[in-house]
């Protein structure tokens, strides 16, 4: 079995979902770390900004990862298709 061509749009759709899921990991880490300074103080004035920044990180980081993943997957699959046309693609053996 040889993969001679990868459809860029379908691969990009799948990879976008994967990158969004991966983007949640640093988003959650940034969110957790952003509230720590507010918790360390005796008053809660810093907590509001930190929590807002953390919530933004949970939303923004997965979106950025997803967008970058989509574009990069489109580019990589296009390059793969050219390379596979020249050398014949990737051979996969299955049982």
N, C-alpha and C positions, 0 to 999 in steps of 0.2 A: 504494500500500500504506500503510495507516494502522495504527499501534499504538494500539489503543483501551484495552487493559488489559494489565497485567503481573501475572502470578501472583506474589504476594509471597514465598511459601515457596521456589519454585524459583529465583527471582532471588536470594534471600538465601543459598541453598545455594551457588550459583555464586560469589557475591561473598565468601562466607566463605572459600572456598579461595583466592581471589585475595588477600584481606587477610592470610591466614596466610602466603602466599608473600611478600607485601610486608613483613610483620612480621619475616621472617627477616633482612632487610637491616639494620635497626637492631640486631637481636639479635646478629648477627655483628660489627657495628661495636662495640657495647658490650662484647662478649666479648673482642675484640682489644684494646680500650683498657683493659679491666680487668686484664689481665695485665702491662701495661707497667710500672706501679710496682714490681711484684714482680721483674721482670727487671732493673730499674735498680739494685736493691740487691745487695750482695755476698752476702747470705744469702737463702735461699729461703723464709723464713717468710711473707712477704707474698704469695708466689705461690699458695699454697693457697687463701687467701681470695679473691684476684682471679680465679683460675680457676673457683672455685665460683660466684662472682657472675656470671662470664661464661657459664657453662653454664646458670645459671638464666635469664639474659637471653635466651639462644637458645630456651629453652622457654617462658618467660612472655610475652615480647613478641609472638610469633606468636599465642599463645592470646588475649591481650588484643585484638590487632588483629582477630582472627577474630570474637570475641564482639561487639566494638563494630561491626564491619562487618555482622554478621548483623542486629543490632538496628536499625542505621541504615538498612540496605537494606529491612527490613520497613516501617519508617516512611516512607521515601521512596517506595516503590512504592505504599503505601496512599494517600499524598498525590497521587501521580501519577494513580492511578486516579480519584480524585475530580476532579482538574483535567481529565483527559482526558474525563470524563463531561460536564463543563461546556463545554469548548472543542473537543472532538472528537479529541483525541490528536495524536500526532506523525506527520506524513506523511513517508514514506521513498520515494525513487525509486531503483529498481534497474535495471540494464541486463540 
